[in-house]
């Protein structure tokens, strides 16, 4: 069974794949743009201000913003 952390990483990779044009054009990985805190119960924080609002929205709606 996937842990919360591994689920978060799988979800973030799917967001990166869906928005691959942005990430390729900016030579970024989704993991360059977020910080994952915790192991069992995780929180994901966007740390890159250049992400388009649509990508930030996808992340924040999946991982509640604190």
N, C-alpha and C positions, 0 to 999 in steps of 0.2 A: 504494500500500500504506500502511496506517495505521502511524504511528509508535507506539511504546510509550506515549508521552504522550497521543496522540489516542485510543488504545484505552482508556487509563485514564479519560479524560474521558467517553467514550461509555459505559463500564461504570458509572461513577458516576451519570451522568444516568439510566441505566436503573434503578439502585437508587432514585434519587429518584422516578422515575415510579411504581415499584412501591409505594413508601411515601408516596405523595403526600398522604395524609390527615395524616400527621405533619408534613410540611414545610409544607403550607398552614396548618395550625392554629398552627404556631410561626413563621410568616412567615420561613422559612429556605429557602436553596438548599443543595444538597449541597456546593457549592463554598465555602459559608460554614463548613462543618464539617470540611473536610479541607485538608491541605497536600500538594501534589505536589512532590517533589524529583526533579531530573534531567530529562533530555530524551529520550535514546534508551532508557536503562534507568532506569525511574522507581520511586520508592517513594511510597506514599500513607500519610499519617499522619493519624489522627483527632485533631482539635484541639477538638472540641466535646464536653464531658462530658455534655451532656443527651441525646445520641442514645440511643435505646433499644438494648439489648443485641443485639437481632435485626439491626438495621442495622449496628452495629459488626461483628458476626459476618460479615455478608455482605461487608463491605469487607475485613476482616482475612483471611478465607479466600481471597479473590481476590488480595490483595496481601500477601505474607508480612510479618508483623510482625518488625521487627528489634530 
